[in-house]
Amino acid sequence: MWPMLAGLGPLLSTGALGSFARGGDSANWSYDNGAARLGPREMVRVSDAPYRLHSAVPPIAVLISARTASSGEAIAIAFRGNPNTRGFGTGRGCSGDGPRAANSADDPRSPHPHAYVQRSAGILLTEGAAKPIGERSESFRRRRL
């Protein structure tokens, strides 16, 4: 997820794009000037200067399907609420190897079987029976999550 987030970052909104949550703990993930971050921690950075968009708010189409899983789910969440962005597709795969919350504060990347990834303003994906993120083409445009 981290390399994709860093590469696609110029297309994304600023601030928290999503979070990992477990129990009462959560950690926001974001993009900032070429770097994908988990809280204040830089997870990965693009090797060259970050790409600068020609248009401040370009039109973006996000395609998802039952095969969208793991890091793809997290990136789809990052685009939720993005201006001039529209989603197309029918749900997602809910992969068991997707991003998970931390086992401990010392390692925010360690897996845990009862973890969640969520958009900061409300969408929640879980392992197992999760809520789909885009059943209709209108879902990205009309609902701010």
Contact map, one row per residue, 1 for C-alpha under 8 A:
1111100000000000000000000000000000000000000000000000000000000000000001110110000000000000000000000010000000000000000000000000000000000000000000000
1111110000000000000000000000000000011000001100000000000000000000000000000000000000000000000000000000000000000000000000000000000000000000000000000
1111111000000000000000000000000000010000000111000000000000000000000000000000000000000000000000000000000000000000000000000000000000000000000000000
1111111100000000000000000000000000000000000000000000000000000000000000000010000000000000000000000000000000000000000000000000000000000000000000000
1111111110000000000000000000001000010000000000000000000000000000000000000010000000000000000000000000000000000000000000000000000000000000000000000
0111111110000000000000000000001001110000000111000000000000000000000000000000000000000000000000000000000000000000000000000000000000000000000000000
0011111111000000000000000000000001000000000001000000000000000000000000000000000000000000000000000000000000000000000000000000000000000000000000000
0001111111110000000000000000000000000000000000000000000000000000000000000000000000000000000000000000000000000000000000000000000000000000000000000
0000111111110000000000000000001111110000000000000000000000000000000000000000000000000000000000000000000000000000000000000000000000000000000000000
0000001111110000000000000000000011000000000000000111100000000000000000000000000000000000000000000000000000000000000000000000000000000000000000000
0000000111111000000000000000000000000000000000000000100001000000000000000000000000000000000000000000000000000000000000000000000000000000000000000
0000000111111100000000000000001000000000000000000000000000000000000000000000011001000000000000000000000000000000000000000000000000000000000000000
0000000000111110100000000000000000000000000000000000000000000000000000000000001001100000000000000000000000000000000000000000000000000000000000000
0000000000011111100000000000011100000000000000000000000000000000000000000000000000000000000000000000000000000000000000000000000000000000000000000
0000000000001111100000000000011000000000000000000000000000000000000000000000000000000000000000000000000000000000000000000000000000000000000000000
0000000000000111111000000001111000000000000000000000000000000000000000000000000000000000000000000000000000000000000000010000000000000000000000000
0000000000001111111000000001111000000000000000000000000000000000000000000000111000000000000000000000000000000000000000110000000000000000000000000
0000000000000001111100000001110000000000000000000000000000000000000000000100110000000000000000000000000000000000000011110000000000000000000000000
0000000000000001111110000111100000000000000000000000000000000000000000000000000000000000000000000000000000000000000011110000000000000000000000000
0000000000000000011111000111100000000000000000000000000000000000000000000000000000000000000000000011110000000000001111000000000000000000000000000
0000000000000000001111111110000000000000000000000000000000000000000000000000000000000000000000000001100000000000001111000000000000000000000000000
0000000000000000000111111100000000000000000000000000000000000000000000000000000000000000000000000000110000000000011100000000000000000000000000000
0000000000000000000011111000000000000000000000000000000000000000000000000000000000000000000000000000000000000000000000000000000000000000000000000
0000000000000000000011111100000000000000000000000000000000000000000000000000000000000000000000000000000000000000000000000000000000000000000000000
0000000000000000000011111110000000000000000000000000000000000000000000000000000000000000000000000000000000000000000000000000000000000000000000000
0000000000000000001111011111000000000000000000000000000000000000000000000000000000000000000000000000100000000000000000000000000000000000000000000
0000000000000000001110001111100000000110000000000000000000000000000000000000000000000000000000000000100000000000000000000000000000000000000000000
0000000000000001111100000111110000000110000000000000000000000000000000000000000000000000000000000000000000000000000000010000000000000000000000000
0000000000000001111100000011111000011110000000000000000000000000000000000000000000000000000000000000000000000000000000000000000000000000000000000
0000000000000111110000000001111100011110000000000000000000000000000000000000000000000000000000000000000000000000000000000000000000000000000000000
0000110010010111100000000000111111111000000000000000000000000000000000000000000000000000000000000000000000000000000000000000000000000000000000000
0000000010000100000000000000011111111000000000000000000000000000000000000000000000000000000000000000000000000000000000000000000000000000000000000
0000000011000000000000000000001111100000000000000100000000000000000000000000000000000000000000000000000000000000000000000000000000000000000000000
0000011011000000000000000000001111110000000011001100000000000000000000000000000000000000000000000000000000000000000000000000000000000000000000000
0000010010000000000000000000001111111000011111000000000000000000000000000000000000000000000000000000000000000000000000000000000000000000000000000
0110110010000000000000000000111101111100011110000000000000000000000000000000000000000000000000000000000000000000000000000000000000000000000000000
0100000000000000000000000000111100111111111100000000000000000000000000000000000000000000000000000000000000000000000000000000000000000000000000000
0000000000000000000000000011110000011111111000000000000000000000000000000000000000000000000000000000000000010000000000000000000000000000000000000
0000000000000000000000000011110000001111100000000000000000000000000000000000000000000000000000000000000000000000000000000000000000000000000000000
0000000000000000000000000000000000001111110000000000000000000000000000000000000000000000000000000000000000000000000000000000000000000000000000000
0000000000000000000000000000000000001111111000000000000000000000000000000000000000000000000000000000000000000000000000000000000000000000000000000
0000000000000000000000000000000000111101111110000000000000000000000000000000000000000000000000000000000000000000000000000000000000000000000000000
0100000000000000000000000000000000111100111110000000000000000000000000000000000000000000000000000000000000000000000000000000000000000000000000000
0110010000000000000000000000000000111000011111000000000000000000000000000000000000000000000000000000000000000000000000000000000000000000000000000
0010010000000000000000000000000001110000011111100000000000000000000000000000000000000000000000000000000000000000000000000000000000000000000000000
0010011000000000000000000000000001100000000111111100000000000000000000000000000000000000000000000000000000000000000000000000000000000000000000000
0000000000000000000000000000000000000000000011111000000000000000000000000000000000000000000000000000000000000000000000000000000000000000000000000
0000000000000000000000000000000000000000000001111100000000000000000000000000000000000000000000000000000000000000000000000000000000000000000000000
0000000000000000000000000000000001000000000001111110000000000000000000000000000000000000000000000000000000000000000000000000000000000000000000000
0000000001000000000000000000000011000000000001011111000000000000000000000000000000000000000000000000000000000000000000000000000000000000000000000
0000000001000000000000000000000000000000000000001111100000000000000000000000000000000000000000000000000000000000000000000000000000000000000000000
0000000001000000000000000000000000000000000000000111110000000000000000000000000000000000000000000000000000000000000000000000000000000000000000000
0000000001100000000000000000000000000000000000000011111100000000000000000000000000000000000000000000000000000000000000000000000000000000000000000
0000000000000000000000000000000000000000000000000001111100000000000000000000000000000000000000000000000000000000000000000000000000000000000000000
0000000000000000000000000000000000000000000000000000111111000000000000000000000000000000000000000000000000000000000000000000000000000000000000000
0000000000000000000000000000000000000000000000000000111111000000000000000000000000000000000000000000000000000000000000000000000000000000000000000
0000000000000000000000000000000000000000000000000000001111100000000000000000000000110000000000000000000000000000000000000000000000000000000000000
0000000000100000000000000000000000000000000000000000001111110000000000000000000000010000000000000000000000000000000000000000000000000000000000000
0000000000000000000000000000000000000000000000000000000011111000000000000000000000011000000000000000000000000000000000000000000000000000000000000
0000000000000000000000000000000000000000000000000000000001111100000000000000000000011100000000000000000000000000000000000000000000000000000000000
0000000000000000000000000000000000000000000000000000000000111110000000000000000000001111000000000000000000000000000000000000000000000000000000000
0000000000000000000000000000000000000000000000000000000000011111000000000001001000001111000000000000000000000000000000000000000000000000000000000
0000000000000000000000000000000000000000000000000000000000001111100000000000000000000011100000000000000000000000000000000000000000000000000000000
0000000000000000000000000000000000000000000000000000000000000111111100000001000000000011111100000000000000000000000000000000000000000100000000000
0000000000000000000000000000000000000000000000000000000000000011111100000000000000000000111110000000000000000000000000000000000000000000000000000
0000000000000000000000000000000000000000000000000000000000000001111110000000000000000000011110000000000000000000000000000000000000000000000000000
0000000000000000000000000000000000000000000000000000000000000001111110000000000000000000000110000000000000000000000000000000000000000000000000000
0000000000000000000000000000000000000000000000000000000000000001111111011000000000000000000111000000000000000000000000000000000000000000000000000
0000000000000000000000000000000000000000000000000000000000000000011111111000000000000000000111100100000000000000000000000000000000000000000000000
1000000000000000000000000000000000000000000000000000000000000000000111111100000000000000000001111110000000000000000000000000000000000000000000000
1000000000000000000000000000000000000000000000000000000000000000000011111110000000000000000000000110000000000000000000000000000000000000000000000
1000000000000000000000000000000000000000000000000000000000000000000111111111000000000000000000000000000000000000000000000000000000000000000000000
0000000000000000000000000000000000000000000000000000000000000000000111111111100000000000000101000100000000000000000000000000000000000000000000000
1000000000000000010000000000000000000000000000000000000000000000000001111111110000000000000000000010000000000000000010000000000000000000000000000
1001100000000000000000000000000000000000000000000000000000000000000000111111111000000000000000000000000000000000000000000000000000000000000000000
0000000000000000000000000000000000000000000000000000000000000101000000011111111100000000000000000000000000000000000000000000000000000000000000000
0000000000000000110000000000000000000000000000000000000000000000000000001111111100000000000000000000000000000000000001100010000000001000000000000
0000000000010000110000000000000000000000000000000000000000000000000000000111111100000000000000000000000000000000000000100000000000000000000000000
0000000000011000100000000000000000000000000000000000000000000100000000000011111111001000000000000000000000000000000000000000000000000000000000000
0000000000000000000000000000000000000000000000000000000000000000000000000001111111001000000000000000000000000000000000100000000000000000000100011
0000000000000000000000000000000000000000000000000000000000000000000000000000001111101000000000000000000000000000000000000000000000000000000110111
0000000000011000000000000000000000000000000000000000000000000000000000000000001111111000000000000000000000000000000000000000000000000000000000000
0000000000001000000000000000000000000000000000000000000010000000000000000000000011111000000000000000000000000000000000000000000000000000000000000
0000000000000000000000000000000000000000000000000000000011110000000000000000000001111100000000000000000000000000000000000000000000000000000010000
0000000000000000000000000000000000000000000000000000000000111100000000000000001111111110000000000000000000000000000000000000000000000000000110000
0000000000000000000000000000000000000000000000000000000000011100000000000000000000011111000000000000000000000000000000000000000000000000111110000
0000000000000000000000000000000000000000000000000000000000001111000000000000000000001111100000000000000000000000000000000000000000000101111110000
0000000000000000000000000000000000000000000000000000000000001111000000000000000000000111110000000000000000000000000000000000000000000111110000000
0000000000000000000000000000000000000000000000000000000000000011100000000000000000000011111000000000000000000000000000000000000000000111100000000
0000000000000000000000000000000000000000000000000000000000000001110000000000000000000001111100000000000000000000000000000000000000010111000000000
0000000000000000000000000000000000000000000000000000000000000001110000000000000000000000111110000000000000000000000000000000000000011110000000000
0000000000000000000000000000000000000000000000000000000000000001111110001000000000000000011111000000000000000000000000000000000000011100000000000
0000000000000000000000000000000000000000000000000000000000000000111110000000000000000000001111100000000000000000000000000000000000000000000000000
0000000000000000000000000000000000000000000000000000000000000000000111001000000000000000000111110100000000000000000000000000111111000000000000000
0000000000000000000000000000000000000000000000000000000000000000000011000000000000000000000011111100000000000000000000000000001000000000000000000
0000000000000000000000000000000000000000000000000000000000000000000001000000000000000000000001111100000000000000000000000000001100000000000000000
0000000000000000000000000000000000000000000000000000000000000000000001000000000000000000000000111110000000000000000000000000000000000000000000000
0000000000000000000000000000000000000000000000000000000000000000000011101000000000000000000001111111000000000000000000000000000000000000000000000
1000000000000000000100000000000000000000000000000000000000000000000001100100000000000000000000001111100000001010000010000000000000000000000000000
0000000000000000000110000000000000000000000000000000000000000000000000000000000000000000000000000111110000001111101110000000000000000000000000000
0000000000000000000111000110000000000000000000000000000000000000000000000000000000000000000000000011111000011111001110000000000000000000000000000
0000000000000000000101000000000000000000000000000000000000000000000000000000000000000000000000000001111110111111000000000000000000000000000000000
0000000000000000000000000000000000000000000000000000000000000000000000000000000000000000000000000000111110110111000000000000000000000000000000000
0000000000000000000000000000000000000000000000000000000000000000000000000000000000000000000000000000011111110100000000000000000000000000000000000
0000000000000000000000000000000000000000000000000000000000000000000000000000000000000000000000000000011111110000000000000000000000000000000000000
0000000000000000000000000000000000000000000000000000000000000000000000000000000000000000000000000000000111110000000000000000000000000000000000000
0000000000000000000000000000000000000000000000000000000000000000000000000000000000000000000000000000011111111100000000000000000000000000000000000
0000000000000000000000000000000000000100000000000000000000000000000000000000000000000000000000000000111111111100000000000000000000000000000000000
0000000000000000000000000000000000000000000000000000000000000000000000000000000000000000000000000011110000111110000000000000000000000000000000000
0000000000000000000000000000000000000000000000000000000000000000000000000000000000000000000000000001111100111111000000000000000000000000000000000
0000000000000000000000000000000000000000000000000000000000000000000000000000000000000000000000000011111000001111100000000000000000000000000000000
0000000000000000000000000000000000000000000000000000000000000000000000000000000000000000000000000001111000000111111000000000000000000000000000000
0000000000000000000000000000000000000000000000000000000000000000000000000000000000000000000000000001000000000011111000000000001000000000000000000
0000000000000000000001000000000000000000000000000000000000000000000000000000000000000000000000000000000000000001111100000000011000000000000000000
0000000000000000000111000000000000000000000000000000000000000000000000000000000000000000000000000001100000000001111110000000011000000000000000000
0000000000000000000111000000000000000000000000000000000000000000000000000000000000000000000000000001100000000000011111000001111000000000000000000
0000000000000000011110000000000000000000000000000000000000000000000000000100000000000000000000000011100000000000001111100001110000000000000000000
0000000000000000011110000000000000000000000000000000000000000000000000000000100000000000000000000000000000000000000111110111100000000000000000000
0000000000000000111000000000000000000000000000000000000000000000000000000000110100000000000000000000000000000000000011111111000000000000000000001
0000000000000001111000000001000000000000000000000000000000000000000000000000000000000000000000000000000000000000000001111110000000000000000000001
0000000000000000000000000000000000000000000000000000000000000000000000000000000000000000000000000000000000000000000000111110000000000000000000011
0000000000000000000000000000000000000000000000000000000000000000000000000000000000000000000000000000000000000000000001111111000000000000000000001
0000000000000000000000000000000000000000000000000000000000000000000000000000100000000000000000000000000000000000000001111111100000001000000000001
0000000000000000000000000000000000000000000000000000000000000000000000000000000000000000000000000000000000000000000111100111110001100000000000000
0000000000000000000000000000000000000000000000000000000000000000000000000000000000000000000001000000000000000000000111000011111001110000000000000
0000000000000000000000000000000000000000000000000000000000000000000000000000000000000000000001000000000000000000011110000001111111100000000000000
0000000000000000000000000000000000000000000000000000000000000000000000000000000000000000000001110000000000000000111100000000111111000000000000000
0000000000000000000000000000000000000000000000000000000000000000000000000000000000000000000001010000000000000000000000000000011111000000000000000
0000000000000000000000000000000000000000000000000000000000000000000000000000000000000000000001000000000000000000000000000000011111100000000000000
0000000000000000000000000000000000000000000000000000000000000000000000000000000000000000000001000000000000000000000000000001111111110000000000000
0000000000000000000000000000000000000000000000000000000000000000000000000000000000000000000000000000000000000000000000000001110011111000000000000
0000000000000000000000000000000000000000000000000000000000000000000000000000000000000000011100000000000000000000000000000000100001111110000000000
0000000000000000000000000000000000000000000000000000000000000000000000000000100000000000001100000000000000000000000000000010000000111110001000000
0000000000000000000000000000000000000000000000000000000000000001000000000000000000000011111100000000000000000000000000000000000000011111101100000
0000000000000000000000000000000000000000000000000000000000000000000000000000000000000001111000000000000000000000000000000000000000011111101000000
0000000000000000000000000000000000000000000000000000000000000000000000000000000000000011110000000000000000000000000000000000000000000111111000000
0000000000000000000000000000000000000000000000000000000000000000000000000000000000000111100000000000000000000000000000000000000000000111111110000
0000000000000000000000000000000000000000000000000000000000000000000000000000000000000111000000000000000000000000000000000000000000000001111111000
0000000000000000000000000000000000000000000000000000000000000000000000000000000000000110000000000000000000000000000000000000000000001111111111100
0000000000000000000000000000000000000000000000000000000000000000000000000000000110001110000000000000000000000000000000000000000000000100111111110
0000000000000000000000000000000000000000000000000000000000000000000000000000000010011110000000000000000000000000000000000000000000000000111111110
0000000000000000000000000000000000000000000000000000000000000000000000000000000000000000000000000000000000000000000000000000000000000000011111110
0000000000000000000000000000000000000000000000000000000000000000000000000000000010000000000000000000000000000000000000000000000000000000001111111
0000000000000000000000000000000000000000000000000000000000000000000000000000000110000000000000000000000000000000000000001000000000000000000111111
0000000000000000000000000000000000000000000000000000000000000000000000000000000110000000000000000000000000000000000000111110000000000000000000111
